[in-house]
Amino acid sequence: MQKSEKHVLILGCGRSGTSIFGEFFEHLPAYTYYSEPPFKQLRTINYASPVAIKVPKESPGFPPSPGLPFPLEDVLRLLPEPRQVYWQVRNPLDTICSLRVGISKNWGHHPQPPDWQEWLSRPLLERCAHHWNYINSTGYAQVAHWVKVTRFEDMIHNPLVFAHSICEDVGIDEKAYETSIQQWAQRVQNTNNAHFVEAQTSRPYSRPDHQVRVGRWKENLREEEVNSILPIMQETAAKFGYEIKKIF
């Protein structure tokens, strides 16, 4: 492993683009990519060459940190320096639309808020908003002082620029992997077309109810629905630069 190459850890709420972001590293021959490995698997990985890990999952016997599906201190101990940690975030309204499939299945997205069972009688959109808010407030607070925030919208609007910025972060020689970078960037699209390739782990959660990914909430949510979930996530959304206001 060259000194300039960093290990990578990608975190964030489900349905925020962590999967397609993670698969960027699957395109790079220098990296070994692990998508949502059980935390205990991190103890067996060979870190002699660069690895990229997307959101490690819970493992029995390893109590997770609040808002995260793994024990943070143990992950920091296992993942050597040099490393780059990202927090991927997406407009909460778009994320909430995408969370509906998983949350409707007995709150299938993890980590579940500690009070998730108390929310089961609430409307689905409110449950999704509560999940987004929990991950991006409690979870993000655990790592806020040392992660780099990346935005789903930036990745979608200009995937090639996004990819080059990531290469610069982690010390990858862009010229050596230009073909791989181009291949990944081409598949990241705002609409379904001949070039779009959805991330493998995202496919079970897809719904054919929207034409675009950025701003899909405008196709999926009514005004009264937006207004009903606004109090749940508005404050946290603003901290990430998403100024969402009540629709009159």
CORRACOR-V891441 format. One record per backbone hydrogen bond with DSSP energy under -0.5 kcal/mol. NH is the residue of the N-H (numbers start at 0). CO is the residue of the C=O. If there is no record, write none. Layout:
nh;co
NH;CO
NH;CO
This chain:
nh;co
4;1
5;169
6;81
7;50
8;83
9;52
10;8
10;85
12;87
15;12
20;16
21;17
22;18
23;19
23;20
24;20
24;21
25;21
26;22
26;23
27;24
28;26
30;27
31;49
32;30
33;51
35;33
35;53
38;56
40;37
41;37
41;38
42;39
43;40
44;40
46;44
48;45
51;31
52;7
53;33
54;9
54;52
56;36
61;58
64;69
67;64
71;69
74;70
75;71
76;72
77;73
78;74
79;77
83;6
85;8
86;147
87;10
87;85
88;149
94;90
95;91
96;92
97;93
98;94
99;95
99;96
102;98
103;99
104;100
104;101
105;103
106;102
107;101
115;112
117;114
118;114
118;115
119;116
121;118
126;122
127;123
128;124
129;125
130;126
131;127
132;128
133;129
134;130
135;131
136;132
136;133
137;133
138;133
139;134
140;136
141;137
141;138
142;138
142;139
143;139
145;142
146;142
147;84
148;146
149;86
151;88
154;150
155;151
156;152
157;153
158;155
161;157
162;158
163;159
164;160
165;161
166;162
167;163
168;164
169;165
170;166
171;166
173;171
176;172
176;173
177;174
180;176
181;177
182;178
183;179
184;180
185;181
186;182
186;183
187;183
187;184
188;186
196;186
201;198
202;198
202;199
204;201
205;202
208;206
212;189
214;212
215;212
217;214
218;215
219;215
220;216
225;221
226;222
227;223
228;224
229;225
230;226
231;228
232;228
232;229
233;229
236;232
237;233
238;234
239;235
239;236
240;237
241;236
242;240
243;241
244;242
247;245
